[in-house]
Amino acid sequence: MNLEVADLRLSFGGLLAIDGLSFGVGENEIVSVIGPNGAGKTSAFNCVTGFYRPTAGRILLDGQDVSGRRPEQIAAMGVARTFQNLRLFGELSVLDNVRAGTHLWSRQRAIDALLHTPRFRRTENEVTDEAHRWLDFVGLRGDRAGPARALPYGEQRRVEIARALARRPSLLLLDEPAAGLNHSEKAEMTDLIRRIRELGISIALIEHDMGLVMEVSERVVVLNFGREIADGPPEQVRRDPQVIEAYLGRDAEDSEIAEIIGDGHG
Ligand SMILES: Nc1ncnc2c1ncn2[C@@H]1O[C@H](COP(=O)(O)OP(=O)(O)OP(=O)(O)O)[C@@H](O)[C@H]1O
């Protein structure tokens, strides 16, 4: 799926959280949106998924203007997302969390469910099989029958991605998928993101881990205080003086910043 964000603006009262953001994610591409905390990245995702109504600008999915549509309408068009702070159903089993992702395409008829007809059972089995396949795909190692909250953090991130994939999306928005992951988990996440793209899914990625961003992205869009300051291939963006300054102007102690500057001058 093709995403086109054109001159997006979003204000909360007097605060201009997004001040003219334009970028595109082509068919089967990975595009990252980076920028310091509070730059407006998550707000931009919330506009794309219909959680926020943009103040101005347009959002196109495969050429169709969806600005101002409701979240469920946009989800039904094939857009799925994960959240910066995990939003699993903690008490529900791991498997049921992923099964919940299938509801868009597996909608059961109430009468079949009530009477437990063969048709109902057949669909239930398909849903369960598919949930297992997605958990295999994301490489989940933990217990699938136990509650999601019992899994280690890194495993919960995989479950959240599996749930999003179970919606069979054409566009996937990942909000900081590597946050809180250790070094080897990050490497696995990098590989997983690539494999998702190989399924033919377009990906928009918010991520603070510059190593991951530089490795997987076709293009990188940089936001600073709601304004877009750069958009280009990773090698170009990491050497952009405005980008380096935006990061330097904040907290130079931050490792991601040290990394971007290090790479930029290296
Ligand atoms: N619902 C809201 N009401 C008011 N202000 C908001 C709301 N959501 C976000 N903001 C503000 O909009 C600005 C952009 O926030 P946003 O969360 O989009 O940034 P971000 O780039 O995703 O940051 P982070 O990397 O910390 O997640 C911030 O100043 C934030 O405080």
The ligand as an SDF file (V2000), in Angstrom:
LIG
                    3D

 31 33  0  0  0  0  0  0  0  0999 V2000
   -3.3610   14.5690   23.0800 N   0  0  0  0  0  0  0  0  0  0  0  0
   -2.5080   15.5990   23.1920 C   0  0  0  0  0  0  0  0  0  0  0  0
   -2.8810   16.7690   23.7620 N   0  0  0  0  0  0  0  0  0  0  0  0
   -2.0280   17.7960   23.8600 C   0  0  0  0  0  0  0  0  0  0  0  0
   -0.7610   17.7780   23.4350 N   0  0  0  0  0  0  0  0  0  0  0  0
   -0.3250   16.6400   22.8660 C   0  0  0  0  0  0  0  0  0  0  0  0
   -1.1530   15.4800   22.7090 C   0  0  0  0  0  0  0  0  0  0  0  0
   -0.4270   14.5090   22.1080 N   0  0  0  0  0  0  0  0  0  0  0  0
    0.7980   15.0200   21.9060 C   0  0  0  0  0  0  0  0  0  0  0  0
    0.8590   16.3040   22.3510 N   0  0  0  0  0  0  0  0  0  0  0  0
    2.0230   17.1960   22.2510 C   0  0  0  0  0  0  0  0  0  0  0  0
    2.4000   17.2490   20.8950 O   0  0  0  0  0  0  0  0  0  0  0  0
    3.8240   17.2950   20.7750 C   0  0  0  0  0  0  0  0  0  0  0  0
    4.2930   16.1060   19.9320 C   0  0  0  0  0  0  0  0  0  0  0  0
    4.1350   14.9000   20.6820 O   0  0  0  0  0  0  0  0  0  0  0  0
    4.4140   13.4510   20.0880 P   0  0  0  0  0  0  0  0  0  0  0  0
    4.0790   12.4590   21.1350 O   0  0  0  0  0  0  0  0  0  0  0  0
    3.7680   13.3240   18.7810 O   0  0  0  0  0  0  0  0  0  0  0  0
    5.9790   13.5110   19.8790 O   0  0  0  0  0  0  0  0  0  0  0  0
    6.9670   12.3240   19.5310 P   0  0  0  0  0  0  0  0  0  0  0  0
    7.8680   12.8700   18.4780 O   0  0  0  0  0  0  0  0  0  0  0  0
    6.2150   11.1110   19.2140 O   0  0  0  0  0  0  0  0  0  0  0  0
    7.7750   12.1700   20.8750 O   0  0  0  0  0  0  0  0  0  0  0  0
    8.3260   10.8140   21.5810 P   0  0  0  0  0  0  0  0  0  0  0  0
    9.5400   10.4160   20.8300 O   0  0  0  0  0  0  0  0  0  0  0  0
    8.6160   11.2800   22.9620 O   0  0  0  0  0  0  0  0  0  0  0  0
    7.2180    9.8390   21.5170 O   0  0  0  0  0  0  0  0  0  0  0  0
    4.3780   17.2930   22.1770 C   0  0  0  0  0  0  0  0  0  0  0  0
    4.6230   18.6330   22.5580 O   0  0  0  0  0  0  0  0  0  0  0  0
    3.2420   16.6950   22.9870 C   0  0  0  0  0  0  0  0  0  0  0  0
    3.2880   17.1490   24.3180 O   0  0  0  0  0  0  0  0  0  0  0  0
  1  2  1  0
  2  3  1  0
  2  7  2  0
  3  4  2  0
  4  5  1  0
  5  6  2  0
  6  7  1  0
  6 10  1  0
  7  8  1  0
  8  9  2  0
  9 10  1  0
 10 11  1  0
 11 12  1  0
 11 30  1  0
 12 13  1  0
 13 14  1  0
 13 28  1  0
 14 15  1  0
 15 16  1  0
 16 17  2  0
 16 18  1  0
 16 19  1  0
 19 20  1  0
 20 21  2  0
 20 22  1  0
 20 23  1  0
 23 24  1  0
 24 25  2  0
 24 26  1  0
 24 27  1  0
 28 29  1  0
 28 30  1  0
 30 31  1  0
M  END
$$$$
